[in-house]
Amino acid sequence: MNVYYKKTVVGWWNIYPAGSAEQFINLSPEEFFTLLPQVSRKAFAGCAEIKLEVAQELFGEEVRSA
């Protein structure tokens, strides 16, 4: 599943399912880099792909593959 992410002013990360600007979760830097270790520590926004099972854990069961 595709997600996009933005770094907040205080250094935490908002993660959104692709196509949704309303539903998001907020992760600490430690949680974010555990989930997406390939993202540069210098990044402030971007997109990535996560497994559907992980997305369902994060966003709830209503998340489906496109």
Secondary structure as GFF3:
##gff-version 3
##sequence-region A 1 66
A	DSSP	beta_strand	2	7	.	.	.	ID=ss1
A	DSSP	beta_strand	13	17	.	.	.	ID=ss2
A	DSSP	beta_strand	25	27	.	.	.	ID=ss3
A	DSSP	alpha_helix	29	35	.	.	.	ID=ss4
A	DSSP	beta_strand	45	49	.	.	.	ID=ss5
A	DSSP	alpha_helix	52	59	.	.	.	ID=ss6
###
